[in-house]
């Protein structure tokens, strides 16, 4: 049996509506956040979980971490049912909610860690080695004596990660860990997650809206929409279906040069550059480049696949999300 | 157990960080104490009451000194509930009620002790008829300290019930304002319970709010004789069990139906 097994997971939320005019009581509306989601995750996998806002990603994570009780379906994580054996279950997992904090605001982060050590009953020796290892990997050494409130967002996320991994969880949930981080912090964070995954064999389930996170980290990706699983597989397979457009940017020595192209291929001018969007299935790349070269002396030419966010947007559109 | 102790220590430390708040609290409570005593002096000047004035002034000072034990809710815990950071605490291998209970207790204990020590010193130095008198007897002092500790456990359990309501309404103001008003009156902070009519007192002193400060203060001033003390302690202990039981159940139900809203 796989490490995480989810079968027909269902969760409903009852939402009180605004009172209608003339009505005595407020109406209720049931939102079906999850409508029969099933999947399996093996130990040591790094799995990306994507979907538009409100798709049910966080609900899944909350059920898997034992916070929420589902309305239907079966879930086991490492042989345990999260919401039934909550205390035993949470001992083995770590969570990072990108927009919330677990560390104490007004005290040095080291003291928050000391408290976590007691909460998870980490032996003193193991705590020391693990903390040293994590502070080095996350570059937190100089910050341990700094109160959380004085840290920048990127430093704070690193500090949160360290806190969530002190007790060597088998399974780590990351809910939008790179939200609001600058490029350097994002890269460092991704590198760290790969390191942790390889070094400790930690199973990582990542929800994010940043497709770069998925590209960099997750061999496997799951797409959720309207509470249903829409895709489960490798990212290239997913994108292959939507990745139809390429953009060519070309810069000529001669400013007046215009290549001869079929009317179906739009041509746009951006300063000195010409931008051409085409579909490689409809028009061969080699043919296109030959035509571009025929029109003048090419100073520079780049071919780019479509922006991944656009791909995902196209995918969500087609899946009617 | 260690985790709860650690959380207690952490919260206690935090209270030491807010020294400005302590100073402000002391000044404010001393001011209130003096005003209240001036009012009772004026009342007594017109019509002397059965109860000696020095007992009233002692009562007022002790109430003011431990004001922070009654009226203090942890803004951080409220924020956690409001913002959903409580999700983290739900992912800990701990009993959530116990975890919050020790934090509240640490805050109330440290906060009130930091304010009480300088205030009581000040009140001792005031002349009779204004200040705090010495305890009625050594036994009375010891019983009142025991009573104060039980009062602390009791008020922490009450606060956790209020917190339970906050978990439901996501807003601390409504239910808390109501329960706090009830507490300030029935705990004897606004008017000493000893000044209520005797028939009222028989009922009020049995309610949980009277166990917080009124019971230990009476042991201190000698209005409750030391021989009566075991009965008082028993009432306090019974309320602690009942309130903690209600709180635990309330939290368990809350945890089952909890939703962490938004992403």
Interface residues (C-beta under 8 A of the other chain):
Chain A: X13 X53 X58 X62 X65 X66 X67 X68 X69 X87 X88 X90 X91 X93 X95 X97 X99 X100 X101 X102 X104 X105 X106 X107 X111 X114 X115 X118 X119 X120 X121 X175 X176
Chain B: X2 X3 X5 X6 X7 X10 X13 X14 X17 X76 X83 X84 X85 X87 X88 X90 X91 X92 X93 X94 X256 X258 X259 X260 X263
